[in-house]
Amino acid sequence: MTRTAETLRTARMVLRRPTLDDLPAYMAFATGPRMTYLNGPMTTRAATEKFLSFLGHWQARGFGRYIMAEPGSDRPMGFFGPVDHDPAVGPELTWTLWSDADAGRGLALEAGREVIRHLAQDCDWTAVAAHTHEHNQSSRRLADKLGGVLGYSAANHANWVHYDFDLTAITAKGAA
């Protein structure tokens, strides 16, 4: 896979590579109630291991989840970005907002549009997938708004659904 830019910008945020400074905000999210649809809340140990995998993914693959940071303060609000844990399966888009205060503001949609645009236009990626809990209606609405097409149920994950993103078609339509 092509390496991605380490930093992207939108009107309301900087999308950047994660740093250890983001760990406290991620820990508050991962050990709290917003993790309900992500098999959580997690223990402190599990959350730390998961966050450290974000850093390692960038090192190993040359791309990964972007931290959605507030310009000026650099306050981390969540993440949006691709991961590739199994090259035989291919890359997957992942996203979360870490605070109720940031939900409902369109931040994940804004981040998703920029990440999809970047992957398609700058990196020549043609497709990615995403998986979300079947009852996570806000995540499913986001996948739909970003141009994802509902596919098969994620058979190896009970209660999860699969979305396919044809990045070429999405960017050609100007959806991203």
C-alpha positions as CSV (number, residue, x, y, z in Angstrom):
1,M,0.0,0.0,0.0
2,T,1.1,3.5,-0.7
3,R,2.2,5.6,2.3
4,T,-0.2,8.3,3.2
5,A,0.5,11.9,4.3
6,E,1.2,12.3,8.0
7,T,-1.0,15.4,8.3
8,L,-4.2,16.5,6.5
9,R,-6.3,19.5,7.1
10,T,-10.0,20.4,6.9
11,A,-11.9,23.6,7.8
12,R,-12.2,22.6,11.4
13,M,-9.5,20.1,12.2
14,V,-6.0,18.8,11.7
15,L,-5.8,15.1,10.9
16,R,-2.4,13.9,12.1
17,R,-0.4,10.9,13.1
18,P,-1.0,9.9,16.7
19,T,1.4,10.7,19.4
20,L,1.8,9.5,23.0
21,D,0.3,12.9,24.1
22,D,-3.1,11.5,22.8
23,L,-3.0,8.6,25.1
24,P,-4.9,10.2,28.1
25,A,-7.8,11.3,25.8
26,Y,-8.0,7.9,24.2
27,M,-7.9,6.2,27.7
28,A,-10.9,8.3,28.8
29,F,-12.8,7.2,25.7
30,A,-11.7,3.5,25.7
31,T,-12.5,2.9,29.3
32,G,-15.8,4.7,29.2
33,P,-19.3,4.3,27.9
34,R,-18.7,5.5,24.3
35,M,-16.9,2.1,23.8
36,T,-20.3,0.3,24.0
37,Y,-20.3,-0.6,20.3
38,L,-16.6,-1.5,20.2
39,N,-16.7,-4.4,22.7
40,G,-16.0,-2.1,25.6
41,P,-15.4,-0.4,27.8
42,M,-11.9,-1.7,27.9
43,T,-9.5,-2.2,30.8
44,T,-6.7,0.3,31.2
45,R,-4.3,-2.4,30.1
46,A,-6.3,-3.3,27.0
47,A,-6.8,0.4,26.1
48,T,-3.1,1.1,26.4
49,E,-2.2,-1.9,24.2
50,K,-4.8,-0.8,21.6
51,F,-3.5,2.8,21.5
52,L,0.1,1.6,21.2
53,S,-1.0,-0.4,18.2
54,F,-2.0,2.8,16.5
55,L,1.6,4.1,16.8
56,G,3.0,0.7,15.6
57,H,0.7,0.5,12.6
58,W,2.1,3.8,11.2
59,Q,5.6,2.5,11.8
60,A,4.9,-0.9,10.2
61,R,2.6,0.1,7.3
62,G,3.3,3.7,6.6
63,F,-0.3,4.7,7.3
64,G,-2.9,4.4,9.9
65,R,-5.6,6.1,11.9
66,Y,-5.4,9.9,11.9
67,I,-6.1,11.8,15.2
68,M,-8.8,14.4,14.6
69,A,-7.3,17.4,16.5
70,E,-8.6,20.8,17.1
71,P,-6.5,23.5,15.5
72,G,-4.7,25.7,17.9
73,S,-5.1,23.6,21.1
74,D,-4.3,20.3,19.4
75,R,-7.0,18.7,21.5
76,P,-7.7,15.1,20.2
77,M,-11.3,14.6,19.4
78,G,-11.2,11.0,17.9
79,F,-9.7,9.3,15.0
80,F,-10.5,8.5,11.4
81,G,-8.3,6.4,9.1
82,P,-7.3,3.2,7.4
83,V,-5.8,0.1,9.0
84,D,-4.5,-3.0,7.4
85,H,-4.2,-5.8,10.0
86,D,-4.4,-8.6,7.4
87,P,-3.0,-7.8,4.0
88,A,-4.9,-10.8,2.6
89,V,-8.2,-9.1,3.5
90,G,-7.2,-5.5,2.6
91,P,-7.5,-2.1,4.3
92,E,-10.4,-1.1,6.5
93,L,-11.6,2.4,7.4
94,T,-12.1,3.0,11.1
95,W,-13.5,6.0,13.1
96,T,-14.5,7.1,16.5
97,L,-15.3,10.3,18.3
98,W,-14.0,10.3,21.9
99,S,-16.4,12.7,23.6
100,D,-20.1,13.2,23.7
101,A,-19.3,17.0,23.3
102,D,-17.9,16.4,19.8
103,A,-20.7,14.1,18.6
104,G,-23.4,15.5,16.3
105,R,-21.1,18.3,14.9
106,G,-20.3,16.6,11.6
107,L,-16.6,16.2,12.5
108,A,-16.4,12.5,11.6
109,L,-18.1,13.2,8.2
110,E,-15.6,16.1,7.6
111,A,-12.7,13.9,8.5
112,G,-14.0,11.0,6.5
113,R,-14.4,13.0,3.3
114,E,-10.8,14.3,3.6
115,V,-9.3,10.9,4.3
116,I,-11.3,9.3,1.4
117,R,-10.3,12.1,-0.9
118,H,-6.6,11.7,0.1
119,L,-6.6,7.9,-0.2
120,A,-8.2,8.0,-3.7
121,Q,-6.6,11.1,-5.2
122,D,-3.2,11.3,-3.6
123,C,-2.5,7.6,-2.9
124,D,-4.3,5.9,-5.7
125,W,-6.2,3.6,-3.4
126,T,-9.3,2.2,-5.1
127,A,-11.2,0.5,-2.3
128,V,-11.5,0.0,1.4
129,A,-14.1,-1.7,3.7
130,A,-15.5,-0.8,7.1
131,H,-17.2,-2.8,9.8
132,T,-19.6,-1.3,12.4
133,H,-21.9,-2.7,15.0
134,E,-25.4,-3.3,13.5
135,H,-27.0,-1.2,16.3
136,N,-24.6,1.7,16.0
137,Q,-26.9,3.9,13.9
138,S,-24.7,7.0,13.9
139,S,-21.8,5.0,12.5
140,R,-24.0,3.3,9.9
141,R,-25.4,6.7,8.8
142,L,-21.8,8.0,8.5
143,A,-20.8,5.0,6.3
144,D,-23.8,5.7,4.1
145,K,-23.1,9.5,3.8
146,L,-19.5,8.7,2.9
147,G,-20.6,6.5,0.0
148,G,-20.2,3.0,1.7
149,V,-22.4,0.3,0.3
150,L,-23.8,-2.2,2.7
151,G,-22.4,-5.6,2.0
152,Y,-22.4,-8.9,3.8
153,S,-22.6,-9.3,7.6
154,A,-19.2,-9.6,9.1
155,A,-19.5,-13.4,9.8
156,N,-16.6,-13.5,12.2
157,H,-18.0,-10.7,14.3
158,A,-21.5,-11.3,15.6
159,N,-23.7,-8.2,15.3
160,W,-21.4,-6.4,12.9
161,V,-22.1,-5.3,9.4
162,H,-19.7,-4.7,6.5
163,Y,-19.5,-1.7,4.1
164,D,-17.6,-1.5,0.9
165,F,-16.2,1.9,-0.3
166,D,-15.4,2.2,-4.0
167,L,-13.0,5.2,-3.6
168,T,-12.8,5.8,-7.3
169,A,-16.6,6.0,-7.7
170,I,-17.0,8.1,-4.5
171,T,-14.5,10.7,-5.5
172,A,-15.8,10.8,-9.1
173,K,-19.2,11.6,-7.8
174,G,-17.8,14.2,-5.5
175,A,-19.3,12.5,-2.5
176,A,-16.1,12.7,-0.5
